[in-house]
Amino acid sequence: MRKKLLSCLLLPIFASLSLSLHAAPATPSAASTPTPLVVANQVTGDSAKVDINTASASLLHQALQGIGKTKAEAIVAYREEHGNFASVDELLEVKGIGSLLLERNRDKLTVN
């Protein structure tokens, strides 16, 4: 009888605790708050452009559409091996960068 009474009392308590935990709005922690992306080496008006001669692989990966971590690292490796880019079009020499990908990101890129 004690077991039955105890289970009848504890079951609703645990159920209500479980539901209240799942129903409570999640509070964002400081670690999961996204940090703003700083992309400015050259800022003209409202648009920020990434200088491919000075940008890090992580900045290229974050700022450019269709550029993953591997392609961003390939851009930096090409720059270190061959020197600074003379123009944005020189990105076509990097393995994995095609004309469609370049055109998609052309307005975000600059060479200083």
ABEGO torsion letter per residue (X at the ends): XAAAAAAAAAAAAAAAAAAAAAABBBBBBAAABBBBBBABABBBEABBBBBAAABBAAAAAAABBGBBAAAAAAAAAAAAAAEBBABAAAAAABBGBBAAAAAAAAAABBBX
